[in-house]
Amino acid sequence: MGAYRRRSPCAGGVRVAARVLGPVPDEEPESPRASAAPPARVLGLRLREMRIEAGLRGQDVVAAGAIGSASKLSRYETANGDARPDTETVTRLATLYGYDDRESLRALTSLVDDANQRRWWTDYRDVVDKSLHNLMAVESAATEIRTFSDSLVPGLLQTSEYARAIMQAPYLGRPDLPTIDRRWEVRRRRQQILESPEAPDYSAVISEGALRKWVGGRKVMRGQLRHLFNLAENRDRVHIRVFTDRACARVFPPTTAMTVFKFRPRDEPDMVYTEGLNSGGTWLSELGDVDLHAASMTELIQHSLGKRETLALLERLIAGFADDEGRAGD
């Protein structure tokens, strides 16, 4: 477990782990939810792993006085809801589980601080729901992001005009201008993760059809396509590829939009986020589901245009939207 070192059950000071216990029952709390913010998920995973390794059940931990109830322990381990353990509670649990050396406690304390840190997006609860808060938390923690979109340009790559045109769609309830402004603020701040020195490696596969849609009219589409061209040509850690209509003859996307997230080794299991145009997103963290979508993502990248061909197609599309600028629909 990396920096986490467990005391031998033979060492002094172990109170409960020295008892003879039966196997941990099958009704163990589920692993931390995929939608929880990464630091909270990592902390939950660590606490659960340490408890199971110590051979303890929830009721054993309660009996030892390390926590008030098994339900509270379960909420901490699964990062369920907004409940987050404090440093004192985590120290008691780690000591009970045999991880009371300085290095282990320092690593756990750092996770507690990260899990309880206030995030900038909490200031926008009036315009974005909790599912988007979770998505932003995952984006900010990932070291690699691979995304596919069949219908629209991915949010991290959208221009202001393109995003605003989408935000005015009838299925979103036609929000007023102040709401749209605040939603764009959120999207623009999300995009800054691609501009930081610690930017994740970002790969986007966009269907050819999405790039031919008249979202907002000719001028908006020209600006959006030029933005994609500049990102693809000039950003070392941003990789944009076009999945052509003909490519569907060789490989078919499993969903209209999906994103695969990777994290630092041992920090967090890989995660997948899928979404539909008119429906909310779904988080996948089960190994089989993640492997299936990760393999599909790799196939989509392999059958998409390379960088040079993508740039050439973007140039042609830009020229196409620039034709007859005076026609209606600009």
N, C-alpha and C positions, 0 to 999 in steps of 0.2 A: 504493500500500500504506500509506496513512495516514502515520504517523510514520516509516516506513522509507524511507531514501534510499540508493539504490545509487550508488556511484561509477561514473563512466564507465569503460569498459574502456581508454580512452586515458590514464587517470590513472595516476600512479606507484604502485608497490607491488602491482599485481595480478600474481599469479604464474601461475596456471593458466588463468584465464579469457581471457588474451590469446592462447592457442593456438587454432589452427584446429580446430574440432571438428565432427563430424557431428551430425545431429539427435539429440535425446534419444530413445532407443529406446522402442518401445511397451511393453516390459516394465517400465515405471516402477512403483515401489511404489504400492500403492493409497493413496487418501487416508486420513487418520486415521479410525480406526474410530469409528462412531457411539456405541459404548458407553464410550469413554474419557472421563475427566473433562474438562470443557470447557477449563481452562487448558492441559492437556497436548495436547488436540486443536488448540487455537489455535496453540500453539508448533510442533507438528508441521506444521500447514498453512503457517506462516510459513517454516519451514526448507525445506520442499519447494518453495514458490513461489520463494524466493530462489535455490535451487540451479538450478531449471529456467530461471529468467530469466538466470542466469549461463551457461547452456548446458553444464552439467556433469552427468556421470553419476556413479553411486556410486563406481565404480572410480577416476574422476578425483579425487574428494575424498580417497579413501584414498591415492592416489599422491602427493597434495600434502601428506600428513602431517597432515591436519586431523582424522582419525578413524582408529581402528584397523581397522575392517572395514566393508564395504558392508552386511552384515547388521545391524550395530549402528546404522548410519545409518538403515536402513529401519525398525528398531524405534522410533527416535526420531521419525521423520517420520510414522509411522502410530500413534504412541502405543500400541504393542502391548505388552501385559503391564505390569509395574510399572517397567520401565526408564525413567528420566528423565535427560536430559543435565544436566551441571552448568554453571555460568556460564563456566568456562574453555573447555569444549568448544564451547559456543554462540558464544562470542567468536571462537574460531578459525574456525568455520564461517562466521560473518557476515563476518569479515575476508576470507576466501577468496572469498566471493560478492560482495564489493564494498560491504558494508553496515557499514563500520567507523566511521561518524561517531558522535558522542556521542549524538545523539538516537535513532538506530536501536539502538545498544547498550543505552541505558537502557530502551527499550521491551522489548527482548528479555530483558534481565536481570529485569525485572519479571515477565515471563511464566514465566521459569525459577523464580523464587521462588514464584509461585502454583502452578505444576505440582508442585512438591516439598513444598508445604505439607501438614502432617498435618491430616486432617479429623476432626471429632468422631465420625463414625460408624465410624471404624476401631476404636473401643473396643467395638463391638457385633458383631464378627465371629463371635461364638459363637452369635448368634441370627438374623442376617440374612446372606444370601449376597451375592456380589460384584455380581450384577446390580442389587440394590437399592442398593448403594453407588454404582454408576454413575448410577442414577436420581436419587439425592439430590444428587450432584454437578451434574447437569444442572439440576435444580430450583433449586439455590442460585445458579446463574449466569444463569438465564433472566430476561428482562425482561417476557415475556408467556407465559402458559401457558393453553392452551385444551384442555379435556378433555371427553370423552364417555364415559358409562358406562351400559350397558344393564342390568346385573345388580345392581350394588351402589352405594351412595353412595361417591364417590371418597375415597381415604384421607386427603387433606388436609382433608376436611370431616367426618370421622367423630368421633363422641363416644367416650369411653372404653368405655362399655357396649356400644355397637354394634360397635366394633372387637374387643373381647374375645369377643363372641359369634361373630364370624367366625373369629377365631383358634382357636377350639375345634372348628372343623369337622373331620369325620373325614378328609377328603382332605389335611389338614395334619398328620395323625398324632396328633391330640389331645395337644398339648404340655402339660407340667406348668405349674403356676401361676407359678413363678419365670420360666420361659421366656416365658410370656404377658405377665408384668409388664415384662420387658425389651423385648419386641417393642412393647408399647404405649409405653414410653419413647421408642423410636426414632420411632414414628409421631407422637407428640406434639411431639417436637423438629422433625420435618419440618414440622409445621403452623405452626411459629413463623415460617417465611418469609413467611406471609401477614399477620403481625402487626408486622413490622419497618417502619421508616420507608422502607426501600428495597424494599418488597414489590412483587413483579411484578404486572402486571395479570392477574387470574385469572378465567377464565370456565369454568363447569362446566355442561354439558348432561346432565341425568339423566333417564333414561326414567321414565315414570309407573309402569311395572311395578315398577321397583326400589324406588320409594317406598311401594308397597303390600305389599311382602314383610314377613312377620312375623319379621324378624331379631331374635332375642332375646326376642320377646314384645311385648305392648302397651306396657308401661312403657318399654322400651328404644326402641321406635319413636317413641313420643310425644316422648321426650327428643331423639332424633335429628332429627325433623322440626322441633321448636322451635328446635334449634340452626341448622338450615338457614335457617329463617325469619329468625332474628336476624342471621345473616351476610348474607343477601340484602338485608335492610332497612337495616342499619347500617354495612356495610363498603363504602367508596367503591370500592375496587379488587377487590372480590369480586362477581362477577356469576353468579347461579344461575338457570338456566332449566330448565323441565320440558319434555321431549319427550313429547307425549301419544301414546297408542295410535293415535289417529286420524291423527296426523301421518305414520305409516308409509305411508299411502295416497299421499302426495306425495313423500316422500324416504325411502330405506331406508339405514340405517347400514351402512358397509362392513365393520364389525367390532364385536364386543361391547364393546370398550373401546379408546380411543386418546387420545393426548395429543400436541398440537403445541406445540413450544417455539420461541420466538423470542429472539434475543439482540441485544446492541447492534450497530449497523451495523459491519461489518468485523471484529467479534470472532469470529463463529462462524456457519456456515451453519445454517439452520433444521433442526430434527430432529423425528422422529416416533417415538413409542413405542406399540406395540400389544400387547395382551395378552388372553388368554382366562381364563375362570374357573379352569380346572384346568390351565393351562399357563403356562410362563414367558413373559416379555415378549420382543418382537423390536424392535430398533432399525432405523429406516429413515433413510438420509441421502442416497440418490441423489435427484437433483433431481426426476425424474419421479414417484417414489414420494411424496416430500414434497409436491409440488404437488397430486397427486391427493388425498391425505388432508387437506391444508389446505383444498382446495376443498370436500371433503365436510364438514369441520368447519364451514365458513362456511354451507353449506346447512342443516346441522342447527340451527345457531343461528337462522338466518332463519325456520325452520319450527317453532321452539319457542315456547312461551308467552312473552310479554313479562314485565317485572318485576312489574307490577301483577297480571296473571293468574296468574303463578307464586305470588305471595304468597297470593292468594285460594285457590288449589288447596291449598297447604300448610296453610292454616287449616282447610279442609274435611277434609283427611286427618288432621290432629291431632285434630279433633273426632271423627272416625270411630274412631280408636284409643282415644279416651277413653270411648267408650260402654261400658256394662256392665263397669266395671272389675273387678268381682268374679268375672267368668267365668274359667274355666280358660284358661291360655295367657298370663296376665300375666307 
